[in-house]
Amino acid sequence: MSVKDEWQTLNEFQSMVNPTGDQIMGSVRYPRYQNSYPGRSPQEELSILQDHYRERCRDLSKLKRLIEEKQRAIERACAHKWQYDETSRDHRSRYVCMICGTDR
Ligand SMILES: [Zn+2]
């Protein structure tokens, strides 16, 4: 998505007089919640902020899955150079790979 597209999405979002949850969820690219929404009732403000929170939770778990996928790909492709891990206290993972950081 280009910067122009992002601005268009943001402008569309801001031009919505009373966006529904789905409309807010649909425009993922808007940058940040506001601390207050002048002109909105306390209930509306709360609802808007809760929508932001849910969207960020979704985004965060997508990011976490992406990181885990990339980490697994690195580990699978790694030739592994094991070294005894003297800092391990639980005795379950006593060796750690010096290249990719995985343990065994
Ligand atoms: Zn490795």
Residues whose N, C-alpha, C, O or C-beta is under 5 A from the ligand:
A	BS01	ZN	C78 H80 K81 C97 I99 C100 G101
